[in-house]
């Protein structure tokens, strides 16, 4: 058994947060990874912005302001440069990052990465490519996010859902573009089709609050298209999202160069929801073109694929079955096993 410490200085959350409402991908991943590490027999503590100390599913959650243990077998500093030097006596320190790595090209990061040389944990191949080869640091490791068992265990649908598409990402990531495509090219070709949007600032904590006015412009546009089948919903908990996936025919998402993994697509695919995306960021790593969805090269291909999924039951079912068969191979236990390989011998 190893003693593993993870520190995060982002938003307030703990291991109970996923059951209480929407939670961002990074925060969900911390919860899932630490639960998996405990399940593999390790002593795990998280030190973050949580309100009070408590033990949840075997993971010890503690306010970061209370300080960290003196040592650990593995110290996972999550995102923030100020966390990197907090456990100098740890047997090994690694730096888990989630956003495009260009943000590391600042002196406050570079100086610590050069001095401490922690292994840098990327969440995909595209993500790793965003950090220049000349930049400092230790070993570079790719460990994809796992997909929660709740999504990997969704049963095969008995019949095709109605003509409903779903969007579950940040409204600032091309939702305005998607609304244009829906209004001008898709809705008229598939009468009665609906686009359900689960999106808003609340998922992103204080970061979302700082951009809520910008988000609201796009969300108001979505409200204005209710007559064209657009249904704006609030973000929901993971369990409620699984139920919504069962009602959706496909996920539509253009993609974004800032998308380093796209857990929303990964979860949808594992649940059996075909997806239509374009070649931006990491989304091409989430969809198996021609099997579990379509990676479109342009807007026309995107629109044609979406219309086909909304109308063609056989096409939908083949992709639905393929998604469940091909997109469930990597869970959080697999990710935890990969983190174990970082433990000092």
PyMOL commands that set and color helices and strands:
alter all, ss='L'
color gray80, all
select helices_A, chain A and resi 17-20+25-39+64-66+81-87+101-104+107-116+125-129+149-152+175-186+201-210+212-224+226-228+238-245+263-271+283-286+299-311+313-326+332-340
alter helices_A, ss='H'
color red, helices_A
select strands_A, chain A and resi 3-8+43-48+54-56+59-63+74-78+93-96+119-122+140-142+164-167+194-198+230-233+250-252+274-278+293-296
alter strands_A, ss='S'
color yellow, strands_A
deselect
rebuild
show_as cartoon
